[in-house]
């Protein structure tokens, strides 16, 4: 019985041990399955990451290649644009230089032509001035001679006769009223302001209302001489002619009367004939003098007008020449400014192109550095992934070996347990048979 009890206890203990071992084995198998699942998940994630890294690297490579191609195209376009711009700038500078040379040649030719024109004009002006000076001197001599003759005629008439003075004064006032269209009162006021008389006195003298004083006659005589000196009409010349002729005739008559006093009727007729002949000759002389005076006056006015025209033409020509010079100087300054600005723009373009080249070179260098860093990073990552995969593979192999060893150990344990159970059964069966 004790042996049976021991056997039963041993069997129970073996069962418990077997159950415990089975639970351990199940847990080990479950843990191994979990580890296998984790390893498979890690391998799947690692494979996914590797594929993603490969895709990213391929995409990045394609983007880098596209960027490099675009950058090369941009550099080529910039080089072509810069070459075209250089050619255009060179053509512009060449055209500008040709234009400047043409302008300088044109200005030099124009300057020579203007200088020759000015020289010819100056010579012509000098000739005209000399001609006009000679003509003016001749006219002045003729006018001086004529003026002397006219002054002699004027001196012969000093308006000493009150009737003659009144007639001349009234004639001048009437002519002034007819030409200006003003009332007599305003004309009297103007005359009174010039000769220091009151307007009432001038009015009385004109209408002969009172007997004028000597001062009144003297002042009016001055005004008549001043007003009539510049407006000698043909009637006044006729009056001067008559007075001068009367003076001559009176002198001749006085002389003849003294020489032939008490002569016969024939001598008187001779005197009348002499008077008539002298009168006719004097008429001819006075008319010729008047015509010459008018011609000389017209020549002087024409000469003065021509002088003014020439002076205006010379002034206009001088202004035009100054304007041309100022315009050319302004054009020169504008061309110089344009050349300066063009040089500045060319320098700026060169600096910009150089800066752009440096920036492109830096961008290419940075891009190459980034590509190299990406390649190094990818290589390092690849090596790390390979090491990880190798470590994982080693771990899997170790786990498999451990699982295989553990399985063999469990199998051996189960085999030993089965053998022990068989031995116990056989022993138990033998004991049972013995007990029977």
ABEGO torsion letter per residue (X at the ends): XAAAAAAAAAAAAAAAAAAAAAAAAAAAAAAAAAAAAAAAAAAAAAAAAAAAAAAAAAAAAAAAAAAAAAAAAAAAAAAAAAAAAAAAAAAAAAAAAAAAAAAAAAAAAAAAAAAAAAAAAAAAAAAAAAAAAAAAAAAAAAAAAAAAAAAAAAAABAGABAAAAAAAAAAAAAAAAAAAGBBAAAAAAAAAAAAGBBAAAAAAAAAGABBBBAAAAAAAAAAAAAAAAABBBAAAAAAAAAAAAAAAAAAAAAAAAAAABGBBAAAAAAAAAAAAAAAAAAAAAAAAAAAAAAAAAAAAAAAAAAAAAAAAAAAAAAAAAAAAAAAAAAAAAAAAAAAAAAAAAAAAAAAAAAAAAAAAAAAAAAAAAAAAAAAAAAAAAAAAAAAAAAAAAAAAAAAAAAAAAAAAAAAAAAAAAAAAAAAAAAAAAAAAAAAX
